[in-house]
Amino acid sequence: MERNSMIRSFLLGSGKSRGTDPSRVGLLPLMLPMLLEHILYSTVNLLDVLFISHISDHAVNSVSVPGQ
């Protein structure tokens, strides 16, 4: 039971002091915006490569290198 409580407070933060103490924010609320940003960035890069691939291979190289 104690282990589950520790894991929950690590992922979600402690509920009571979360609003007053920013250092008590858990890992999950910090991770979600970064994960969403990474997924959106990767999706846009993939779409750029797909659209440009209809032009030429050299154009794909010029678009995909900065996207890495």
Summary of the structure (lengths in Angstrom):
residues: 68
radius of gyration: 20.2
end to end distance: 43.5
largest distance: 59.2
contacts: 135
relative contact order: 0.09
helix: 71%
strand: 3%
